Amino acid sequence: MLAASAHGGMTNERRQVPGACDTHMHFYDSRYTSAPSSLLRPPDATVEQFRQVQAGLDLRRVVVVQPSTYESSLDPTHQYADVTRLVHALVEHAPERMLWATNWPHPGQANPPSLHNLSRLALEWMPDALVRRRILVDNPATLYGFDPVVGLAV
């Protein structure tokens, strides 16, 4: 159990283990469009605010999970232009931290994306072959302890 200090942080004797990781947290930013089916519309939760949480809990690592607020695009044609800017920013900033997820079988979507669109998105959102391999193959292998894939052309 952690004990909060008067300033909102944890007391030294009750801090987390060195190297502790928050394995599920979100950022919210009203500059990005929420999914139309989203029931959760929280106020902005910024990187700066999370840095305070990190300091207060002495967290050294973090896994950012895309919140359900942004789960689906507003684009019914599955071109995803409204989320492409966000995806490109994430892939450019930290490709070594990215994973690909299809969200199959696309619960709650009456018109799910086709396999063709999913394949097109992978190429569009990860145009560099080495970055694409990192996100689709190497990062999941590292994270989940899969055997390395050798001899795979990029």
Buried (B, 14 or more C-beta within 10 A) or exposed (E): EEEEEEEEBBEEEEBBEEEBEBEEBBBBEEEEBBBEEBEEEEEEBEEEEBEEBBEBBBBEEBEBEBBBBBBBBEEEEBBBEEBBEBBBEBBEEEBEBBEBEEBEEEEEBEEBBEEEBBEBBBEBBBEEEEBBBBBBBBBBEEEEEEEEEEEEEE
